[in-house]
Amino acid sequence: MIPQRKLEKPAFRDERFKAWRKDLKGHDDLLNITQPAIIEEIQGK
């Protein structure tokens, strides 16, 4: 369900990972921190 959202790189970064050197797009676990509302919506909360 996450790929259907077509999230861009900034969605995975947030302020905490702004200066991170590696590409974070596709690291869906980070969305629990950077985009919790999206994860909650997917889980139906």
PDBQT receptor file of N, H, CA, C and O in Angstrom, charges set to zero:
ATOM      1  N   MET A   1       0.810  -1.193   0.000  1.00  0.00    +0.000 N 
ATOM      2  CA  MET A   1       0.000   0.000   0.000  1.00  0.00    +0.000 C 
ATOM      3  C   MET A   1       0.860   1.267   0.000  1.00  0.00    +0.000 C 
ATOM      4  O   MET A   1       0.435   2.313  -0.490  1.00  0.00    +0.000 OA
ATOM      5  N   ILE A   2       2.057   1.165   0.546  1.00  0.00    +0.000 N 
ATOM      6  H   ILE A   2       2.402   0.315   0.944  1.00  0.00    +0.000 HD
ATOM      7  CA  ILE A   2       2.937   2.336   0.572  1.00  0.00    +0.000 C 
ATOM      8  C   ILE A   2       3.357   2.759  -0.837  1.00  0.00    +0.000 C 
ATOM      9  O   ILE A   2       3.319   3.951  -1.142  1.00  0.00    +0.000 OA
ATOM     10  N   PRO A   3       3.756   1.826  -1.708  1.00  0.00    +0.000 N 
ATOM     11  CA  PRO A   3       4.140   2.250  -3.057  1.00  0.00    +0.000 C 
ATOM     12  C   PRO A   3       3.021   2.962  -3.821  1.00  0.00    +0.000 C 
ATOM     13  O   PRO A   3       3.298   3.790  -4.688  1.00  0.00    +0.000 OA
ATOM     14  N   GLN A   4       1.778   2.650  -3.510  1.00  0.00    +0.000 N 
ATOM     15  H   GLN A   4       1.553   1.977  -2.805  1.00  0.00    +0.000 HD
ATOM     16  CA  GLN A   4       0.657   3.303  -4.181  1.00  0.00    +0.000 C 
ATOM     17  C   GLN A   4       0.597   4.791  -3.856  1.00  0.00    +0.000 C 
ATOM     18  O   GLN A   4      -0.013   5.565  -4.594  1.00  0.00    +0.000 OA
ATOM     19  N   ARG A   5       1.221   5.192  -2.765  1.00  0.00    +0.000 N 
ATOM     20  H   ARG A   5       1.716   4.564  -2.166  1.00  0.00    +0.000 HD
ATOM     21  CA  ARG A   5       1.231   6.611  -2.357  1.00  0.00    +0.000 C 
ATOM     22  C   ARG A   5       2.167   7.456  -3.212  1.00  0.00    +0.000 C 
ATOM     23  O   ARG A   5       2.057   8.682  -3.232  1.00  0.00    +0.000 OA
ATOM     24  N   LYS A   6       3.092   6.802  -3.922  1.00  0.00    +0.000 N 
ATOM     25  H   LYS A   6       3.182   5.806  -3.906  1.00  0.00    +0.000 HD
ATOM     26  CA  LYS A   6       4.057   7.495  -4.788  1.00  0.00    +0.000 C 
ATOM     27  C   LYS A   6       4.753   8.640  -4.035  1.00  0.00    +0.000 C 
ATOM     28  O   LYS A   6       4.791   9.778  -4.501  1.00  0.00    +0.000 OA
ATOM     29  N   LEU A   7       5.294   8.308  -2.870  1.00  0.00    +0.000 N 
ATOM     30  H   LEU A   7       5.262   7.383  -2.491  1.00  0.00    +0.000 HD
ATOM     31  CA  LEU A   7       5.969   9.290  -2.034  1.00  0.00    +0.000 C 
ATOM     32  C   LEU A   7       7.310   9.678  -2.647  1.00  0.00    +0.000 C 
ATOM     33  O   LEU A   7       8.016   8.840  -3.208  1.00  0.00    +0.000 OA
ATOM     34  N   GLU A   8       7.641  10.927  -2.534  1.00  0.00    +0.000 N 
ATOM     35  H   GLU A   8       7.067  11.608  -2.078  1.00  0.00    +0.000 HD
ATOM     36  CA  GLU A   8       8.916  11.443  -3.032  1.00  0.00    +0.000 C 
ATOM     37  C   GLU A   8       9.964  11.384  -1.920  1.00  0.00    +0.000 C 
ATOM     38  O   GLU A   8       9.637  11.121  -0.763  1.00  0.00    +0.000 OA
ATOM     39  N   LYS A   9      11.208  11.626  -2.274  1.00  0.00    +0.000 N 
ATOM     40  H   LYS A   9      11.475  11.839  -3.214  1.00  0.00    +0.000 HD
ATOM     41  CA  LYS A   9      12.317  11.546  -1.323  1.00  0.00    +0.000 C 
ATOM     42  C   LYS A   9      12.110  12.365  -0.050  1.00  0.00    +0.000 C 
ATOM     43  O   LYS A   9      12.426  11.866   1.030  1.00  0.00    +0.000 OA
ATOM     44  N   PRO A  10      11.602  13.583  -0.118  1.00  0.00    +0.000 N 
ATOM     45  CA  PRO A  10      11.438  14.361   1.116  1.00  0.00    +0.000 C 
ATOM     46  C   PRO A  10      10.517  13.708   2.155  1.00  0.00    +0.000 C 
ATOM     47  O   PRO A  10      10.672  13.949   3.352  1.00  0.00    +0.000 OA
ATOM     48  N   ALA A  11       9.586  12.904   1.718  1.00  0.00    +0.000 N 
ATOM     49  H   ALA A  11       9.460  12.708   0.746  1.00  0.00    +0.000 HD
ATOM     50  CA  ALA A  11       8.676  12.241   2.655  1.00  0.00    +0.000 C 
ATOM     51  C   ALA A  11       9.426  11.283   3.577  1.00  0.00    +0.000 C 
ATOM     52  O   ALA A  11       9.000  11.047   4.708  1.00  0.00    +0.000 OA
ATOM     53  N   PHE A  12      10.529  10.737   3.101  1.00  0.00    +0.000 N 
ATOM     54  H   PHE A  12      10.875  10.929   2.183  1.00  0.00    +0.000 HD
ATOM     55  CA  PHE A  12      11.301   9.782   3.890  1.00  0.00    +0.000 C 
ATOM     56  C   PHE A  12      12.320  10.481   4.788  1.00  0.00    +0.000 C 
ATOM     57  O   PHE A  12      12.829   9.863   5.723  1.00  0.00    +0.000 OA
ATOM     58  N   ARG A  13      12.625  11.729   4.535  1.00  0.00    +0.000 N 
ATOM     59  H   ARG A  13      12.212  12.231   3.776  1.00  0.00    +0.000 HD
ATOM     60  CA  ARG A  13      13.690  12.427   5.250  1.00  0.00    +0.000 C 
ATOM     61  C   ARG A  13      13.239  13.152   6.502  1.00  0.00    +0.000 C 
ATOM     62  O   ARG A  13      13.791  12.898   7.572  1.00  0.00    +0.000 OA
ATOM     63  N   ASP A  14      12.282  14.024   6.421  1.00  0.00    +0.000 N 
ATOM     64  H   ASP A  14      11.834  14.230   5.551  1.00  0.00    +0.000 HD
ATOM     65  CA  ASP A  14      11.864  14.831   7.560  1.00  0.00    +0.000 C 
ATOM     66  C   ASP A  14      13.069  15.631   8.063  1.00  0.00    +0.000 C 
ATOM     67  O   ASP A  14      14.127  15.588   7.435  1.00  0.00    +0.000 OA
ATOM     68  N   GLU A  15      12.945  16.331   9.134  1.00  0.00    +0.000 N 
ATOM     69  H   GLU A  15      12.085  16.366   9.644  1.00  0.00    +0.000 HD
ATOM     70  CA  GLU A  15      14.044  17.140   9.679  1.00  0.00    +0.000 C 
ATOM     71  C   GLU A  15      15.154  16.273  10.262  1.00  0.00    +0.000 C 
ATOM     72  O   GLU A  15      16.328  16.635  10.187  1.00  0.00    +0.000 OA
ATOM     73  N   ARG A  16      14.796  15.146  10.836  1.00  0.00    +0.000 N 
ATOM     74  H   ARG A  16      13.842  14.851  10.898  1.00  0.00    +0.000 HD
ATOM     75  CA  ARG A  16      15.792  14.283  11.493  1.00  0.00    +0.000 C 
ATOM     76  C   ARG A  16      16.803  13.711  10.517  1.00  0.00    +0.000 C 
ATOM     77  O   ARG A  16      17.964  13.513  10.873  1.00  0.00    +0.000 OA
ATOM     78  N   PHE A  17      16.382  13.446   9.308  1.00  0.00    +0.000 N 
ATOM     79  H   PHE A  17      15.438  13.607   9.019  1.00  0.00    +0.000 HD
ATOM     80  CA  PHE A  17      17.239  12.793   8.328  1.00  0.00    +0.000 C 
ATOM     81  C   PHE A  17      17.592  13.724   7.169  1.00  0.00    +0.000 C 
ATOM     82  O   PHE A  17      18.009  13.267   6.104  1.00  0.00    +0.000 OA
ATOM     83  N   LYS A  18      17.425  15.010   7.378  1.00  0.00    +0.000 N 
ATOM     84  H   LYS A  18      17.087  15.381   8.243  1.00  0.00    +0.000 HD
ATOM     85  CA  LYS A  18      17.648  16.010   6.333  1.00  0.00    +0.000 C 
ATOM     86  C   LYS A  18      19.067  15.947   5.749  1.00  0.00    +0.000 C 
ATOM     87  O   LYS A  18      19.244  16.061   4.536  1.00  0.00    +0.000 OA
ATOM     88  N   ALA A  19      20.062  15.770   6.598  1.00  0.00    +0.000 N 
ATOM     89  H   ALA A  19      19.918  15.678   7.583  1.00  0.00    +0.000 HD
ATOM     90  CA  ALA A  19      21.460  15.764   6.159  1.00  0.00    +0.000 C 
ATOM     91  C   ALA A  19      22.018  14.358   5.936  1.00  0.00    +0.000 C 
ATOM     92  O   ALA A  19      23.217  14.193   5.714  1.00  0.00    +0.000 OA
ATOM     93  N   TRP A  20      21.169  13.368   5.993  1.00  0.00    +0.000 N 
ATOM     94  H   TRP A  20      20.194  13.502   6.173  1.00  0.00    +0.000 HD
ATOM     95  CA  TRP A  20      21.613  11.983   5.810  1.00  0.00    +0.000 C 
ATOM     96  C   TRP A  20      22.192  11.821   4.417  1.00  0.00    +0.000 C 
ATOM     97  O   TRP A  20      21.594  12.275   3.441  1.00  0.00    +0.000 OA
ATOM     98  N   ARG A  21      23.324  11.194   4.315  1.00  0.00    +0.000 N 
ATOM     99  H   ARG A  21      23.810  10.825   5.108  1.00  0.00    +0.000 HD
ATOM    100  CA  ARG A  21      24.035  11.099   3.021  1.00  0.00    +0.000 C 
ATOM    101  C   ARG A  21      23.470  10.045   2.081  1.00  0.00    +0.000 C 
ATOM    102  O   ARG A  21      23.595  10.178   0.863  1.00  0.00    +0.000 OA
ATOM    103  N   LYS A  22      22.863   9.024   2.610  1.00  0.00    +0.000 N 
ATOM    104  H   LYS A  22      22.761   8.917   3.599  1.00  0.00    +0.000 HD
ATOM    105  CA  LYS A  22      22.325   7.955   1.767  1.00  0.00    +0.000 C 
ATOM    106  C   LYS A  22      20.919   8.296   1.297  1.00  0.00    +0.000 C 
ATOM    107  O   LYS A  22      20.196   9.051   1.948  1.00  0.00    +0.000 OA
ATOM    108  N   ASP A  23      20.551   7.738   0.176  1.00  0.00    +0.000 N 
ATOM    109  H   ASP A  23      21.138   7.125  -0.353  1.00  0.00    +0.000 HD
ATOM    110  CA  ASP A  23      19.188   7.887  -0.331  1.00  0.00    +0.000 C 
ATOM    111  C   ASP A  23      18.266   7.059   0.557  1.00  0.00    +0.000 C 
ATOM    112  O   ASP A  23      18.509   5.870   0.763  1.00  0.00    +0.000 OA
ATOM    113  N   LEU A  24      17.226   7.667   1.076  1.00  0.00    +0.000 N 
ATOM    114  H   LEU A  24      17.029   8.633   0.908  1.00  0.00    +0.000 HD
ATOM    115  CA  LEU A  24      16.326   6.989   2.002  1.00  0.00    +0.000 C 
ATOM    116  C   LEU A  24      15.006   6.574   1.368  1.00  0.00    +0.000 C 
ATOM    117  O   LEU A  24      14.202   5.885   1.996  1.00  0.00    +0.000 OA
ATOM    118  N   LYS A  25      14.781   6.987   0.134  1.00  0.00    +0.000 N 
ATOM    119  H   LYS A  25      15.433   7.546  -0.377  1.00  0.00    +0.000 HD
ATOM    120  CA  LYS A  25      13.531   6.621  -0.529  1.00  0.00    +0.000 C 
ATOM    121  C   LYS A  25      13.432   5.102  -0.626  1.00  0.00    +0.000 C 
ATOM    122  O   LYS A  25      14.377   4.431  -1.041  1.00  0.00    +0.000 OA
ATOM    123  N   GLY A  26      12.294   4.579  -0.243  1.00  0.00    +0.000 N 
ATOM    124  H   GLY A  26      11.527   5.124   0.094  1.00  0.00    +0.000 HD
ATOM    125  CA  GLY A  26      12.089   3.144  -0.264  1.00  0.00    +0.000 C 
ATOM    126  C   GLY A  26      12.312   2.480   1.079  1.00  0.00    +0.000 C 
ATOM    127  O   GLY A  26      11.969   1.310   1.251  1.00  0.00    +0.000 OA
ATOM    128  N   HIS A  27      12.875   3.196   2.032  1.00  0.00    +0.000 N 
ATOM    129  H   HIS A  27      13.154   4.146   1.893  1.00  0.00    +0.000 HD
ATOM    130  CA  HIS A  27      13.057   2.665   3.379  1.00  0.00    +0.000 C 
ATOM    131  C   HIS A  27      11.754   2.917   4.150  1.00  0.00    +0.000 C 
ATOM    132  O   HIS A  27      11.638   3.860   4.932  1.00  0.00    +0.000 OA
ATOM    133  N   ASP A  28      10.806   2.056   3.902  1.00  0.00    +0.000 N 
ATOM    134  H   ASP A  28      10.900   1.289   3.267  1.00  0.00    +0.000 HD
ATOM    135  CA  ASP A  28       9.452   2.256   4.411  1.00  0.00    +0.000 C 
ATOM    136  C   ASP A  28       9.368   2.306   5.935  1.00  0.00    +0.000 C 
ATOM    137  O   ASP A  28       8.452   2.923   6.478  1.00  0.00    +0.000 OA
ATOM    138  N   ASP A  29      10.299   1.674   6.626  1.00  0.00    +0.000 N 
ATOM    139  H   ASP A  29      11.044   1.173   6.185  1.00  0.00    +0.000 HD
ATOM    140  CA  ASP A  29      10.289   1.720   8.090  1.00  0.00    +0.000 C 
ATOM    141  C   ASP A  29      10.450   3.139   8.610  1.00  0.00    +0.000 C 
ATOM    142  O   ASP A  29       9.932   3.467   9.678  1.00  0.00    +0.000 OA
ATOM    143  N   LEU A  30      11.153   3.976   7.878  1.00  0.00    +0.000 N 
ATOM    144  H   LEU A  30      11.574   3.709   7.011  1.00  0.00    +0.000 HD
ATOM    145  CA  LEU A  30      11.344   5.367   8.304  1.00  0.00    +0.000 C 
ATOM    146  C   LEU A  30      10.036   6.142   8.324  1.00  0.00    +0.000 C 
ATOM    147  O   LEU A  30       9.915   7.135   9.041  1.00  0.00    +0.000 OA
ATOM    148  N   LEU A  31       9.079   5.708   7.563  1.00  0.00    +0.000 N 
ATOM    149  H   LEU A  31       9.178   4.901   6.981  1.00  0.00    +0.000 HD
ATOM    150  CA  LEU A  31       7.802   6.418   7.510  1.00  0.00    +0.000 C 
ATOM    151  C   LEU A  31       7.070   6.384   8.850  1.00  0.00    +0.000 C 
ATOM    152  O   LEU A  31       6.216   7.232   9.111  1.00  0.00    +0.000 OA
ATOM    153  N   ASN A  32       7.397   5.416   9.697  1.00  0.00    +0.000 N 
ATOM    154  H   ASN A  32       8.091   4.727   9.485  1.00  0.00    +0.000 HD
ATOM    155  CA  ASN A  32       6.822   5.403  11.045  1.00  0.00    +0.000 C 
ATOM    156  C   ASN A  32       7.233   6.650  11.818  1.00  0.00    +0.000 C 
ATOM    157  O   ASN A  32       6.499   7.115  12.689  1.00  0.00    +0.000 OA
ATOM    158  N   ILE A  33       8.401   7.186  11.500  1.00  0.00    +0.000 N 
ATOM    159  H   ILE A  33       8.998   6.808  10.792  1.00  0.00    +0.000 HD
ATOM    160  CA  ILE A  33       8.921   8.377  12.165  1.00  0.00    +0.000 C 
ATOM    161  C   ILE A  33       8.579   9.640  11.377  1.00  0.00    +0.000 C 
ATOM    162  O   ILE A  33       8.130  10.632  11.950  1.00  0.00    +0.000 OA
ATOM    163  N   THR A  34       8.791   9.601  10.074  1.00  0.00    +0.000 N 
ATOM    164  H   THR A  34       9.156   8.795   9.608  1.00  0.00    +0.000 HD
ATOM    165  CA  THR A  34       8.663  10.810   9.264  1.00  0.00    +0.000 C 
ATOM    166  C   THR A  34       7.242  11.094   8.795  1.00  0.00    +0.000 C 
ATOM    167  O   THR A  34       6.884  12.254   8.592  1.00  0.00    +0.000 OA
ATOM    168  N   GLN A  35       6.428  10.058   8.619  1.00  0.00    +0.000 N 
ATOM    169  H   GLN A  35       6.720   9.116   8.784  1.00  0.00    +0.000 HD
ATOM    170  CA  GLN A  35       5.057  10.217   8.119  1.00  0.00    +0.000 C 
ATOM    171  C   GLN A  35       4.096   9.304   8.885  1.00  0.00    +0.000 C 
ATOM    172  O   GLN A  35       3.436   8.466   8.272  1.00  0.00    +0.000 OA
ATOM    173  N   PRO A  36       4.004   9.447  10.196  1.00  0.00    +0.000 N 
ATOM    174  CA  PRO A  36       3.156   8.519  10.961  1.00  0.00    +0.000 C 
ATOM    175  C   PRO A  36       1.681   8.560  10.549  1.00  0.00    +0.000 C 
ATOM    176  O   PRO A  36       0.992   7.545  10.654  1.00  0.00    +0.000 OA
ATOM    177  N   ALA A  37       1.193   9.684  10.092  1.00  0.00    +0.000 N 
ATOM    178  H   ALA A  37       1.752  10.509  10.007  1.00  0.00    +0.000 HD
ATOM    179  CA  ALA A  37      -0.218   9.775   9.687  1.00  0.00    +0.000 C 
ATOM    180  C   ALA A  37      -0.508   8.854   8.503  1.00  0.00    +0.000 C 
ATOM    181  O   ALA A  37      -1.582   8.257   8.432  1.00  0.00    +0.000 OA
ATOM    182  N   ILE A  38       0.429   8.735   7.586  1.00  0.00    +0.000 N 
ATOM    183  H   ILE A  38       1.302   9.220   7.643  1.00  0.00    +0.000 HD
ATOM    184  CA  ILE A  38       0.245   7.851   6.428  1.00  0.00    +0.000 C 
ATOM    185  C   ILE A  38       0.177   6.402   6.887  1.00  0.00    +0.000 C 
ATOM    186  O   ILE A  38      -0.666   5.638   6.418  1.00  0.00    +0.000 OA
ATOM    187  N   ILE A  39       1.059   6.026   7.797  1.00  0.00    +0.000 N 
ATOM    188  H   ILE A  39       1.745   6.647   8.178  1.00  0.00    +0.000 HD
ATOM    189  CA  ILE A  39       1.081   4.643   8.301  1.00  0.00    +0.000 C 
ATOM    190  C   ILE A  39      -0.204   4.347   9.067  1.00  0.00    +0.000 C 
ATOM    191  O   ILE A  39      -0.784   3.272   8.909  1.00  0.00    +0.000 OA
ATOM    192  N   GLU A  40      -0.651   5.283   9.890  1.00  0.00    +0.000 N 
ATOM    193  H   GLU A  40      -0.179   6.156  10.018  1.00  0.00    +0.000 HD
ATOM    194  CA  GLU A  40      -1.896   5.085  10.630  1.00  0.00    +0.000 C 
ATOM    195  C   GLU A  40      -3.089   4.950   9.688  1.00  0.00    +0.000 C 
ATOM    196  O   GLU A  40      -3.992   4.148   9.925  1.00  0.00    +0.000 OA
ATOM    197  N   GLU A  41      -3.083   5.733   8.630  1.00  0.00    +0.000 N 
ATOM    198  H   GLU A  41      -2.350   6.385   8.437  1.00  0.00    +0.000 HD
ATOM    199  CA  GLU A  41      -4.186   5.642   7.654  1.00  0.00    +0.000 C 
ATOM    200  C   GLU A  41      -4.200   4.274   6.971  1.00  0.00    +0.000 C 
ATOM    201  O   GLU A  41      -5.263   3.685   6.775  1.00  0.00    +0.000 OA
ATOM    202  N   ILE A  42      -3.027   3.777   6.612  1.00  0.00    +0.000 N 
ATOM    203  H   ILE A  42      -2.164   4.256   6.771  1.00  0.00    +0.000 HD
ATOM    204  CA  ILE A  42      -2.926   2.468   5.979  1.00  0.00    +0.000 C 
ATOM    205  C   ILE A  42      -3.390   1.382   6.931  1.00  0.00    +0.000 C 
ATOM    206  O   ILE A  42      -4.057   0.435   6.514  1.00  0.00    +0.000 OA
ATOM    207  N   GLN A  43      -3.045   1.507   8.204  1.00  0.00    +0.000 N 
ATOM    208  H   GLN A  43      -2.504   2.276   8.543  1.00  0.00    +0.000 HD
ATOM    209  CA  GLN A  43      -3.423   0.512   9.203  1.00  0.00    +0.000 C 
ATOM    210  C   GLN A  43      -4.889   0.632   9.615  1.00  0.00    +0.000 C 
ATOM    211  O   GLN A  43      -5.419  -0.246  10.296  1.00  0.00    +0.000 OA
ATOM    212  N   GLY A  44      -5.537   1.706   9.207  1.00  0.00    +0.000 N 
ATOM    213  H   GLY A  44      -5.107   2.420   8.654  1.00  0.00    +0.000 HD
ATOM    214  CA  GLY A  44      -6.945   1.870   9.512  1.00  0.00    +0.000 C 
ATOM    215  C   GLY A  44      -7.233   2.371  10.904  1.00  0.00    +0.000 C 
ATOM    216  O   GLY A  44      -8.295   2.091  11.461  1.00  0.00    +0.000 OA
ATOM    217  N   LYS A  45      -6.300   3.110  11.475  1.00  0.00    +0.000 N 
ATOM    218  H   LYS A  45      -5.438   3.338  11.023  1.00  0.00    +0.000 HD
ATOM    219  CA  LYS A  45      -6.507   3.634  12.838  1.00  0.00    +0.000 C 
ATOM    220  C   LYS A  45      -7.234   4.947  12.805  1.00  0.00    +0.000 C 
ATOM    221  O   LYS A  45      -7.495   5.535  13.855  1.00  0.00    +0.000 OA
TER     222      LYS A  45
